[in-house]
Amino acid sequence: MQTENSCIVIFGASGDLTHRKLIPALYNLFKIGRLGEHFSVLGVARSELNDETFRQKMREALIKNEDTTDETLDEFCRHLYYQAVNTADAADYAKLVPRLADLHHQYQTDGNTLYYMSTPPSLYGVIPECLAAHGLNTEENGWKRIIVEKPFGYDEKTAQVLDVQIHRFFEEHQIYRIDHYLGKETVQNLLVLRFSNGWFEPLWNRNFIDYVEITGAESIGVEERGGYYDGSGAMRDMFQNHLLQVLAMVAMEPPAIINADSMRDEVAKVMHCLRPLTQEDVEHNLVLGQYIAGDVNGERVKGYLEEKGVPADSRTETYMALRCEIENWRWAGVPFYVRTGKRLPARVTEIVIHFKTTPHPVFSQNAPENKLIIRIQPDEGISMRFGLKKPGAGFEAKEVSMDFRYADLAGAQVLTAYERLLLDAMKGDATLFARTDAVHAAWQFVQPILDYKANGGRIHEYEAGTWGPVAADKLIARQGKVWRKPSGLMKKKV
């Protein structure tokens, strides 16, 4: 299914996200026939470029990072255009009015426009106001939608201010708050796995599930983003948006119907049911950490305080682990352990559903734990772990697994996260985009963590190349549990 004819306007078109993610995503959608012929891409930034120089830069990025053919590449690049605009000056947006009118006429796009704010967060409230000053936000002539990159606010208060700023000029149905984690195939498949299989749903509750573990680990450090990351930290960079959204999709109730409103209603309900963090919670159920020098995959790496752009006295966390609970009928009493960090031994994001052990006194002795492992990245797939009898006499059990990997699907066409989300935005499907009530509920939940940090809360050191601070192991060990150390789901068949 192709999208509606439209013009995609990328603010911040000279930046890293545009040439690394957005243009490659649009190119691949074009290559597989999902964009058709009636679309245009208008790059907007302060840099003084013209159409040809912009096309050449994007061509070079595509050749470097994508599987291209000369004919397809040439055809795609003919749809690319550029307009230099001072994005902080409302008057300068007047240049966009005739430019967009020409592109809509040339490509028969009926005024349909998708704005993508690939800019510093300081412009998230500015760009909508500047567009509105020239009538570029109204839907009298074609739909107008705006994609907002994370972070959506810096805390609960700034998120509310930003929300008011954008809603002055765009209605909620026009606003698409993007979280690329939700565009990953395995995250979406989580819902299909739960709700289309009759044997999962009866087990998906406090009666059968012991605890849930969600890990978002990175082996890299802050690289060249030290200045940005130091103002963000693991909590804002990963937990408040990506991992809380994943948690909500694990825990949500079945939607009444499959549409954006119904799906996002259930996500918001989970956010509102998160048990508020008390002072005792942040002191005993939260671990913040910062990596020091160590070895990652055999390479000696420096500590966070030695990274470029990081102040020598920084207290920014590069790791966090939290035990939290959801106060509703389905999940009452089931702990959710969520952790994320940089400079860990592997890059991996996964969900582990730990089921309760059998109550039978004979078979419960040393029986393997039943686990459902949902790997979001890399090596996307699903693994079920359960016990079978060891060969020989007696009834001793051993753990075995049944595994599925997306890479083993012959001829499967799996869209990347940005491909999926751009396609959905152009189709007007907001299912995988965060809604304002869920965003505010998430900020409200994490605000006690921000307050704890601001008031001098403890930051534990952990050596690069390890799975985080010792305190995080003690956190989960208090209930007789251990963190899973992720490895490959299964070996690729040869």
Secondary structure, 3 states (H helix, E strand, C coil): CCCCCEEEEEECCCCHHHHHHHHHHHHHHHHCCCCCCCEEEEEEECCCCCHHHHHHHHHHHHHHHCCCCHHHHHHHHCCEEEEECCCCCHHHHHHHHHHHHHHHHHHCCCCCEEEEECCCHHHCCHHHHHHHCCCCCCCCCCCEEEEECCCCCCCHHHHHHHHHHHHCCCCHHHEEECCHHHHCHHHHHHHHHHHCCCCCHHHCCCCCEEEEEEEEECCCCCCCCHHHHHCCHHHHHHHHHHHHHHHHHHHCCCCCCCCHHHHHHHHHHHHHHECCCCHHHHHHCEEEEEEECEEECCEEECCHHHCCCCCCCCCCCCEEEEEECECCCCCCCCCEEEEEECCCCCCEEEEEEEECCCCCCCCCCCCCCCEEEEEEECCCEEEEEEEEECCCCCCCEEEEEEEEEHHHCCCCCCCCHHHHHHHHHHHCCCCCCECHHHHHHHHHHHHHHHHHHHCCCCCEEEECCCCCCHHHHHHHHCCCCCCCCCCCCCCCCC
